[in-house]
Amino acid sequence: MNCVALVYIVEISPPDSRGQICGLFPLFQLIGPIVSMISSRSVANQQDGWRILIALPVLPSLIVLLTLVFIPDSPLWLIANKTPM
């Protein structure tokens, strides 16, 4: 899945900033688990900490789900389906 996301990012990025945008992708893959570990450690000793840990991923998931409708089609997909760009 990560390779597919990176290929999509490469396809829709403007050529002049493609390197910078693609460089941010592995950085965010590194930051995500660190933030996850910090948040889980901070609520681990609370009374209902496990409920908070289950509820925390809901917000990013909702953001991704709501923004999916605004993601443009890949140029390669448009060419393969003979759709005008």
Short mmCIF file of the C-alpha atoms (twelve columns), coordinates in Angstrom:
data_MODEL
# 
_entry.id   MODEL 
# 
loop_
_atom_site.group_PDB 
_atom_site.id 
_atom_site.type_symbol 
_atom_site.label_atom_id 
_atom_site.label_alt_id 
_atom_site.label_comp_id 
_atom_site.label_asym_id 
_atom_site.label_seq_id 
_atom_site.Cartn_x 
_atom_site.Cartn_y 
_atom_site.Cartn_z 
_atom_site.pdbx_PDB_model_num 
ATOM 1  C CA . MET A 1  0.000   0.000  0.000   1 
ATOM 2  C CA . ASN A 2  2.840   2.382  0.757   1 
ATOM 3  C CA . CYS A 3  4.305   1.899  -2.719  1 
ATOM 4  C CA . VAL A 4  0.930   2.667  -4.297  1 
ATOM 5  C CA . ALA A 5  0.565   5.844  -2.233  1 
ATOM 6  C CA . LEU A 6  4.062   6.983  -3.161  1 
ATOM 7  C CA . VAL A 7  3.479   6.335  -6.870  1 
ATOM 8  C CA . TYR A 8  0.229   8.325  -6.686  1 
ATOM 9  C CA . ILE A 9  2.040   11.193 -4.962  1 
ATOM 10 C CA . VAL A 10 4.712   11.159 -7.677  1 
ATOM 11 C CA . GLU A 11 2.099   11.203 -10.446 1 
ATOM 12 C CA . ILE A 12 0.080   14.147 -9.163  1 
ATOM 13 C CA . SER A 13 2.976   16.270 -7.820  1 
ATOM 14 C CA . PRO A 14 4.206   19.213 -9.851  1 
ATOM 15 C CA . PRO A 15 7.641   18.401 -11.324 1 
ATOM 16 C CA . ASP A 16 9.405   21.325 -9.648  1 
ATOM 17 C CA . SER A 17 8.416   20.241 -6.109  1 
ATOM 18 C CA . ARG A 18 8.156   16.470 -6.618  1 
ATOM 19 C CA . GLY A 19 11.333  15.676 -4.678  1 
ATOM 20 C CA . GLN A 20 10.281  17.720 -1.667  1 
ATOM 21 C CA . ILE A 21 6.787   16.240 -1.567  1 
ATOM 22 C CA . CYS A 22 8.039   12.676 -1.977  1 
ATOM 23 C CA . GLY A 23 10.642  13.295 0.713   1 
ATOM 24 C CA . LEU A 24 7.928   14.198 3.207   1 
ATOM 25 C CA . PHE A 25 6.190   10.847 2.749   1 
ATOM 26 C CA . PRO A 26 8.795   8.718  4.605   1 
ATOM 27 C CA . LEU A 27 9.184   11.479 7.182   1 
ATOM 28 C CA . PHE A 28 5.498   11.265 8.046   1 
ATOM 29 C CA . GLN A 29 5.761   7.463  8.122   1 
ATOM 30 C CA . LEU A 30 8.418   7.902  10.792  1 
ATOM 31 C CA . ILE A 31 6.547   10.571 12.769  1 
ATOM 32 C CA . GLY A 32 3.257   8.610  12.850  1 
ATOM 33 C CA . PRO A 33 4.446   5.683  14.990  1 
ATOM 34 C CA . ILE A 34 6.326   8.055  17.300  1 
ATOM 35 C CA . VAL A 35 3.185   10.103 17.920  1 
ATOM 36 C CA . SER A 36 1.240   6.877  18.397  1 
ATOM 37 C CA . MET A 37 3.715   5.611  20.978  1 
ATOM 38 C CA . ILE A 38 3.700   8.898  22.897  1 
ATOM 39 C CA . SER A 39 -0.094  9.060  22.959  1 
ATOM 40 C CA . SER A 40 -0.429  5.447  24.073  1 
ATOM 41 C CA . ARG A 41 2.137   5.911  26.836  1 
ATOM 42 C CA . SER A 42 0.370   9.032  28.068  1 
ATOM 43 C CA . VAL A 43 -3.009  7.324  28.530  1 
ATOM 44 C CA . ALA A 44 -1.807  3.829  29.457  1 
ATOM 45 C CA . ASN A 45 -2.107  4.347  33.204  1 
ATOM 46 C CA . GLN A 46 -5.506  6.024  33.183  1 
ATOM 47 C CA . GLN A 47 -8.687  4.291  34.318  1 
ATOM 48 C CA . ASP A 48 -10.245 4.062  30.837  1 
ATOM 49 C CA . GLY A 49 -7.032  4.465  28.849  1 
ATOM 50 C CA . TRP A 50 -7.812  1.587  26.513  1 
ATOM 51 C CA . ARG A 51 -11.015 3.340  25.375  1 
ATOM 52 C CA . ILE A 52 -9.086  6.472  24.561  1 
ATOM 53 C CA . LEU A 53 -6.544  4.438  22.592  1 
ATOM 54 C CA . ILE A 54 -9.313  2.875  20.543  1 
ATOM 55 C CA . ALA A 55 -10.991 6.257  19.938  1 
ATOM 56 C CA . LEU A 56 -7.823  8.181  18.954  1 
ATOM 57 C CA . PRO A 57 -7.487  6.760  15.408  1 
ATOM 58 C CA . VAL A 58 -11.056 7.780  14.591  1 
ATOM 59 C CA . LEU A 59 -10.177 11.440 13.951  1 
ATOM 60 C CA . PRO A 60 -7.440  10.882 11.315  1 
ATOM 61 C CA . SER A 61 -9.566  8.168  9.701   1 
ATOM 62 C CA . LEU A 62 -12.521 10.529 9.398   1 
ATOM 63 C CA . ILE A 63 -10.307 13.243 7.929   1 
ATOM 64 C CA . VAL A 64 -8.980  10.840 5.282   1 
ATOM 65 C CA . LEU A 65 -12.470 9.525  4.541   1 
ATOM 66 C CA . LEU A 66 -13.929 13.016 4.127   1 
ATOM 67 C CA . THR A 67 -11.085 14.232 1.897   1 
ATOM 68 C CA . LEU A 68 -11.121 11.209 -0.428  1 
ATOM 69 C CA . VAL A 69 -13.756 12.837 -2.622  1 
ATOM 70 C CA . PHE A 70 -11.351 15.717 -3.372  1 
ATOM 71 C CA . ILE A 71 -8.391  13.559 -4.457  1 
ATOM 72 C CA . PRO A 72 -7.870  13.894 -8.232  1 
ATOM 73 C CA . ASP A 73 -7.638  10.884 -10.502 1 
ATOM 74 C CA . SER A 74 -4.160  9.700  -11.375 1 
ATOM 75 C CA . PRO A 75 -2.920  10.762 -14.828 1 
ATOM 76 C CA . LEU A 76 -1.961  7.143  -15.532 1 
ATOM 77 C CA . TRP A 77 -5.511  6.012  -14.668 1 
ATOM 78 C CA . LEU A 78 -6.965  8.692  -16.941 1 
ATOM 79 C CA . ILE A 79 -4.767  7.536  -19.832 1 
ATOM 80 C CA . ALA A 80 -5.581  3.854  -19.234 1 
ATOM 81 C CA . ASN A 81 -9.324  4.582  -19.268 1 
ATOM 82 C CA . LYS A 82 -9.069  7.027  -22.186 1 
ATOM 83 C CA . THR A 83 -10.561 9.825  -20.133 1 
ATOM 84 C CA . PRO A 84 -9.674  13.407 -21.114 1 
ATOM 85 C CA . MET A 85 -7.515  15.216 -18.551 1 
# 
